[in-house]
């Protein structure tokens, strides 16, 4: 399966980054859509990952594996099952907004290959919460596409660009009411740099009423089930602000925090200055985030002391990276940019690598292996 890096160099890196995304994702969706579940079964055979040692329950949800796909790849709930069949432990869709929107003008996605990074200024392009809800509803109406375990689905929601900052909570509530019934967990995204004013919502005095409104809307919409609610934060927050968000999450009884989103920083990059300039503004993801994302994770772990779940994302490329995040305090780990550079076998390879690490230590569960590593 290591032929993919050659394919990337020969084909994908020569294409517009967004066109390459559509080509790659379109191929995965096409295979997954083959009749009678044959495509999904094929993907699961080619990219195996099922291993009982990887199963764990986090905020009341049973995850088959600890490494999942971060929001941003499947914005519109188009390929959840096919992506899960590639070996992702779960798929987080979105970011979905209350109103459909085209996003920013193209080109809006660029690669910095020397840094194994991506710069995006997509602008929450998506078909809107109402249409995504319809797709999720149709999907769960066809359970025969799954074998024993349906994929875990997270739903990441954000603010519509046309909605004023002062009305953000109302906009998030619109998405919540439409999408909560189909979400294994909900994520309030207030940390993308590509929607004007969005990051201002990370200030706790603004974030508190927003999260409270979303939580109440989810409870009203799904009265028989407590939908786990998480918030996603930026790596660019000052340490004091990270502490403040952690304290707020504990105060409100959130299920967890996802750390971190993309960065607006460009420090320490290997790419030539002209390449960086050509990539333009937007959020930087990939390997350059590794150190800061790990730093934020450790700070959150120390601040929350295991009282809420932490999902770590940013610069994760290998099973060793994912294991490092788990030992540092993450309950789950996500990735996206590595998918661009490593291809369809990436998730399966990471989750299998974690399983090998667990078994090599003589353990029969991921949780036991991680806890032992944390105290060693």
Secondary structure as the mmCIF struct_conf table of DSSP 4:
data_model
#
loop_
_struct_conf.conf_type_id
_struct_conf.id
_struct_conf.beg_label_comp_id
_struct_conf.beg_label_asym_id
_struct_conf.beg_label_seq_id
_struct_conf.end_label_comp_id
_struct_conf.end_label_asym_id
_struct_conf.end_label_seq_id
TURN_TY1_P TURN_TY1_P1 UNK A 2 UNK A 3
HELX_RH_AL_P HELX_RH_AL_P1 UNK A 4 UNK A 10
TURN_TY1_P TURN_TY1_P2 UNK A 11 UNK A 11
HELX_RH_3T_P HELX_RH_3T_P1 UNK A 12 UNK A 14
BEND BEND1 UNK A 15 UNK A 15
HELX_RH_AL_P HELX_RH_AL_P2 UNK A 17 UNK A 32
TURN_TY1_P TURN_TY1_P3 UNK A 33 UNK A 33
BEND BEND2 UNK A 34 UNK A 34
HELX_RH_3T_P HELX_RH_3T_P2 UNK A 35 UNK A 37
HELX_RH_AL_P HELX_RH_AL_P3 UNK A 38 UNK A 46
TURN_TY1_P TURN_TY1_P4 UNK A 47 UNK A 47
HELX_RH_3T_P HELX_RH_3T_P3 UNK A 52 UNK A 54
STRN STRN1 UNK A 56 UNK A 58
TURN_TY1_P TURN_TY1_P5 UNK A 59 UNK A 60
STRN STRN2 UNK A 61 UNK A 63
BEND BEND3 UNK A 64 UNK A 64
BEND BEND4 UNK A 66 UNK A 66
STRN STRN3 UNK A 67 UNK A 69
HELX_LH_PP_P HELX_LH_PP_P1 UNK A 70 UNK A 70
TURN_TY1_P TURN_TY1_P6 UNK A 71 UNK A 72
BEND BEND5 UNK A 73 UNK A 74
TURN_TY1_P TURN_TY1_P7 UNK A 75 UNK A 76
BEND BEND6 UNK A 77 UNK A 79
HELX_RH_AL_P HELX_RH_AL_P4 UNK A 80 UNK A 85
TURN_TY1_P TURN_TY1_P8 UNK A 86 UNK A 87
BEND BEND7 UNK A 89 UNK A 89
STRN STRN4 UNK A 90 UNK A 97
BEND BEND8 UNK A 98 UNK A 99
STRN STRN5 UNK A 101 UNK A 101
BEND BEND9 UNK A 104 UNK A 104
HELX_LH_PP_P HELX_LH_PP_P2 UNK A 105 UNK A 105
BEND BEND10 UNK A 106 UNK A 106
HELX_LH_PP_P HELX_LH_PP_P3 UNK A 107 UNK A 107
STRN STRN6 UNK A 109 UNK A 112
HELX_RH_3T_P HELX_RH_3T_P4 UNK A 113 UNK A 115
TURN_TY1_P TURN_TY1_P9 UNK A 116 UNK A 116
STRN STRN7 UNK A 117 UNK A 120
STRN STRN8 UNK A 126 UNK A 126
BEND BEND11 UNK A 127 UNK A 127
HELX_RH_AL_P HELX_RH_AL_P5 UNK A 129 UNK A 140
TURN_TY1_P TURN_TY1_P10 UNK A 141 UNK A 141
HELX_RH_3T_P HELX_RH_3T_P5 UNK A 143 UNK A 145
BEND BEND12 UNK A 146 UNK A 149
HELX_LH_PP_P HELX_LH_PP_P4 UNK A 150 UNK A 151
STRN STRN9 UNK A 152 UNK A 158
TURN_TY1_P TURN_TY1_P11 UNK A 161 UNK A 162
BEND BEND13 UNK A 163 UNK A 163
HELX_RH_3T_P HELX_RH_3T_P6 UNK A 165 UNK A 167
HELX_RH_AL_P HELX_RH_AL_P6 UNK A 168 UNK A 179
HELX_RH_3T_P HELX_RH_3T_P7 UNK A 180 UNK A 182
BEND BEND14 UNK A 184 UNK A 184
STRN STRN10 UNK A 185 UNK A 189
TURN_TY1_P TURN_TY1_P12 UNK A 193 UNK A 194
BEND BEND15 UNK A 195 UNK A 195
TURN_TY1_P TURN_TY1_P13 UNK A 196 UNK A 197
HELX_RH_3T_P HELX_RH_3T_P8 UNK A 198 UNK A 202
BEND BEND16 UNK A 203 UNK A 203
HELX_RH_AL_P HELX_RH_AL_P7 UNK A 204 UNK A 221
BEND BEND17 UNK A 222 UNK A 222
TURN_TY1_P TURN_TY1_P14 UNK A 223 UNK A 224
BEND BEND18 UNK A 225 UNK A 225
STRN STRN11 UNK A 228 UNK A 233
TURN_TY1_P TURN_TY1_P15 UNK A 235 UNK A 236
BEND BEND19 UNK A 237 UNK A 237
HELX_RH_AL_P HELX_RH_AL_P8 UNK A 239 UNK A 252
TURN_TY1_P TURN_TY1_P16 UNK A 253 UNK A 253
BEND BEND20 UNK A 255 UNK A 255
STRN STRN12 UNK A 256 UNK A 259
STRN STRN13 UNK A 263 UNK A 263
BEND BEND21 UNK A 264 UNK A 264
TURN_TY1_P TURN_TY1_P17 UNK A 267 UNK A 268
BEND BEND22 UNK A 271 UNK A 271
HELX_RH_AL_P HELX_RH_AL_P9 UNK A 273 UNK A 279
BEND BEND23 UNK A 281 UNK A 282
STRN STRN14 UNK A 283 UNK A 286
HELX_RH_3T_P HELX_RH_3T_P9 UNK A 287 UNK A 289
HELX_RH_AL_P HELX_RH_AL_P10 UNK A 290 UNK A 304
TURN_TY1_P TURN_TY1_P18 UNK A 305 UNK A 306
BEND BEND24 UNK A 307 UNK A 308
STRN STRN15 UNK A 309 UNK A 313
BEND BEND25 UNK A 314 UNK A 315
BEND BEND26 UNK A 318 UNK A 318
HELX_RH_AL_P HELX_RH_AL_P11 UNK A 319 UNK A 328
TURN_TY1_P TURN_TY1_P19 UNK A 329 UNK A 329
BEND BEND27 UNK A 331 UNK A 331
STRN STRN16 UNK A 332 UNK A 335
BEND BEND28 UNK A 336 UNK A 336
HELX_RH_AL_P HELX_RH_AL_P12 UNK A 337 UNK A 342
TURN_TY1_P TURN_TY1_P20 UNK A 344 UNK A 345
HELX_RH_AL_P HELX_RH_AL_P13 UNK A 346 UNK A 360
TURN_TY1_P TURN_TY1_P21 UNK A 361 UNK A 362
BEND BEND29 UNK A 364 UNK A 365
HELX_RH_AL_P HELX_RH_AL_P14 UNK A 366 UNK A 375
#
